[in-house]
Structures are given as structure tokens and as C-alpha cells.
Amino acid sequence: MAEPARPAAAGYAGQVREYLAYCADARGQVEARGSGVDARYHPSADGAVKMIPHGSDRVRAEAIRQAFAELTSAVPGPGAEAQAELEASL
């Protein structure tokens, strides 16, 4: 019996989780030194693509972006409030 098809993004979910954990750790280190990171860009889907090997394959890059979106859409991430304010001002 054939295994049911999985969305391509499912193959990157673990690596995206690792990227999100890395971002949280890095944010903590930066903030502990009294600095900050721009929440509009960290973490981001493009950042995940840059950090997760995908051999410059556009289909794989899109799967990483999709996995990022699926894992981060349930809860507003850092910068969600700033992003909402920016969008409201446009």
C-alpha cells in the first residue's frame, strides 16, 4: 500500500523549528547585551530559506517558506504588533 502524500513543507518542519529556536536564542543573547533585533525581519520565511540548505532549488525554497508559514501562523510572532501598525498606517 502506498504511503499517503505529504505536503512538501512537512519535510522541512523540523528544520524550520530549529531555525525558530535558533532565532529565539540569538534574540535572547542580543537583548541580554542591551541591543535588539528588528522584529519585522527576525525570524522570517526568507531567513529560514537562507539558513536551511536547499541547493538553490526554488521548489524546495518555497516548501521551506510554506513550512515557516504553517508553523508561525497559529500564533503572532515577534513584530506582529509593529507589522499591524505599519499596515494600518498605509
NUVO-214172 format. One line per field, with one value per residue: residue in one letter; x, y, z of N, C-alpha, C in turn; chain. Coordinates in steps of 0.2 Angstrom, whole numbers, plus 5000, padded with zeros to 4 digits. Layout:
// NUVO-214172
residuo = c(A  ...)
n.x = c(X  ...)
n.y = c(Y  ...)
n.z = c(Z  ...)
ca.x = c(X  ...)
ca.y = c(Y  ...)
ca.z = c(Z  ...)
c.x = c(X  ...)
c.y = c(Y  ...)
c.z = c(Z  ...)
cadena = c(A  ...)
END
This chain:
// NUVO-214172
residuo = c(M  A  E  P  A  R  P  A  A  A  G  Y  A  G  Q  V  R  E  Y  L  A  Y  C  A  D  A  R  G  Q  V  E  A  R  G  S  G  V  D  A  R  Y  H  P  S  A  D  G  A  V  K  M  I  P  H  G  S  D  R  V  R  A  E  A  I  R  Q  A  F  A  E  L  T  S  A  V  P  G  P  G  A  E  A  Q  A  E  L  E  A  S  L)
n.x = c(5004  5003  5011  5002  5002  5013  5013  5025  5031  5031  5042  5052  5048  5054  5067  5064  5058  5070  5077  5068  5070  5084  5083  5076  5085  5096  5090  5088  5102  5107  5098  5101  5113  5109  5105  5095  5085  5077  5061  5053  5060  5066  5061  5060  5052  5061  5073  5073  5074  5087  5095  5092  5098  5095  5100  5098  5087  5072  5059  5061  5064  5052  5045  5051  5047  5033  5032  5037  5027  5016  5020  5021  5009  4999  5001  5004  5019  5035  5035  5023  5013  5020  5020  5006  5003  5011  5005  4992  4994  4997)
n.y = c(4994  5011  5025  5039  5055  5068  5085  5095  5104  5098  5090  5100  5105  5101  5107  5120  5122  5121  5132  5143  5141  5144  5157  5163  5160  5168  5180  5182  5182  5194  5204  5202  5209  5222  5226  5225  5216  5219  5216  5214  5207  5196  5181  5176  5171  5171  5172  5159  5152  5156  5150  5136  5122  5120  5119  5129  5127  5131  5126  5119  5129  5136  5127  5127  5140  5139  5129  5137  5147  5139  5135  5146  5153  5151  5157  5174  5181  5188  5205  5206  5215  5227  5226  5226  5239  5246  5242  5247  5260  5263)
n.z = c(5000  4996  5003  5010  5002  5007  5011  5004  5012  5024  5025  5029  5041  5054  5052  5051  5063  5071  5066  5071  5084  5085  5082  5092  5103  5098  5098  5112  5117  5111  5116  5129  5130  5129  5117  5102  5090  5074  5074  5063  5054  5060  5067  5050  5034  5023  5030  5035  5023  5019  5029  5029  5021  5004  4991  4981  4975  4969  4971  4983  4991  4992  4998  5011  5014  5015  5025  5036  5036  5040  5053  5060  5059  5068  5080  5083  5079  5084  5082  5076  5081  5078  5064  5061  5065  5055  5043  5046  5045  5032)
ca.x = c(5000  5007  5010  4999  5007  5014  5015  5032  5033  5031  5049  5056  5045  5059  5072  5061  5058  5077  5078  5065  5073  5090  5082  5074  5091  5100  5087  5090  5109  5107  5094  5105  5119  5106  5103  5089  5084  5071  5056  5050  5064  5069  5063  5056  5052  5067  5078  5073  5077  5094  5098  5091  5101  5090  5103  5096  5081  5066  5053  5062  5064  5045  5042  5053  5043  5027  5033  5038  5020  5012  5022  5021  5003  4994  5002  5008  5026  5038  5034  5016  5010  5023  5018  4999  5003  5013  4999  4986  4996  4997)
ca.y = c(5000  5017  5030  5045  5060  5073  5091  5096  5108  5094  5088  5105  5107  5100  5112  5127  5123  5123  5139  5147  5140  5147  5164  5164  5160  5173  5186  5182  5184  5201  5208  5202  5214  5228  5228  5222  5215  5221  5211  5214  5203  5190  5177  5177  5165  5172  5170  5152  5149  5157  5146  5129  5120  5118  5118  5134  5124  5136  5122  5117  5136  5138  5122  5130  5146  5136  5126  5143  5150  5134  5134  5153  5157  5150  5162  5180  5181  5194  5210  5206  5221  5233  5225  5228  5246  5248  5241  5252  5267  5264)
ca.z = c(5000  4995  5009  5008  5000  5012  5008  5003  5018  5030  5026  5032  5048  5059  5051  5052  5071  5073  5064  5075  5091  5085  5082  5099  5107  5096  5101  5119  5118  5108  5121  5136  5129  5129  5110  5100  5083  5071  5074  5056  5050  5063  5061  5043  5030  5019  5034  5035  5017  5019  5034  5028  5014  4999  4985  4977  4972  4970  4974  4990  4995  4993  5003  5017  5016  5017  5032  5040  5037  5044  5060  5063  5058  5073  5085  5081  5080  5086  5077  5074  5083  5074  5057  5061  5065  5049  5038  5047  5043  5024)
c.x = c(5004  5006  5007  5004  5007  5015  5022  5035  5034  5038  5054  5054  5051  5065  5070  5060  5065  5079  5075  5068  5080  5088  5080  5080  5095  5097  5089  5097  5110  5104  5098  5111  5116  5105  5097  5089  5078  5066  5053  5054  5067  5064  5058  5057  5059  5073  5079  5076  5085  5098  5098  5094  5095  5093  5101  5090  5075  5060  5054  5062  5057  5042  5045  5049  5036  5027  5033  5031  5016  5014  5021  5014  4998  4995  5006  5015  5029  5037  5027  5012  5013  5020  5011  4999  5005  5008  4993  4988  4997  4991)
c.y = c(5006  5022  5036  5051  5065  5080  5092  5100  5104  5091  5093  5107  5107  5106  5119  5128  5124  5130  5144  5147  5144  5155  5167  5165  5166  5180  5187  5185  5192  5205  5208  5207  5221  5231  5225  5221  5217  5216  5210  5209  5197  5187  5179  5171  5165  5170  5162  5149  5150  5152  5138  5127  5118  5118  5123  5132  5128  5132  5121  5124  5138  5133  5124  5136  5144  5133  5132  5146  5145  5134  5141  5156  5156  5155  5168  5180  5188  5199  5211  5213  5227  5232  5227  5236  5249  5248  5245  5259  5268  5266)
c.z = c(5000  5001  5006  5007  5006  5009  5009  5009  5024  5031  5029  5039  5053  5058  5053  5060  5074  5072  5069  5082  5091  5085  5089  5104  5105  5099  5108  5121  5116  5114  5127  5136  5128  5122  5108  5092  5080  5070  5068  5052  5053  5068  5055  5039  5025  5023  5035  5029  5017  5024  5033  5021  5010  4992  4979  4973  4974  4973  4981  4994  4996  4998  5010  5019  5018  5024  5037  5042  5041  5051  5063  5062  5064  5079  5082  5083  5082  5080  5074  5075  5079  5067  5056  5061  5058  5044  5039  5045  5035  5021)
cadena = c(A  A  A  A  A  A  A  A  A  A  A  A  A  A  A  A  A  A  A  A  A  A  A  A  A  A  A  A  A  A  A  A  A  A  A  A  A  A  A  A  A  A  A  A  A  A  A  A  A  A  A  A  A  A  A  A  A  A  A  A  A  A  A  A  A  A  A  A  A  A  A  A  A  A  A  A  A  A  A  A  A  A  A  A  A  A  A  A  A  A)
END
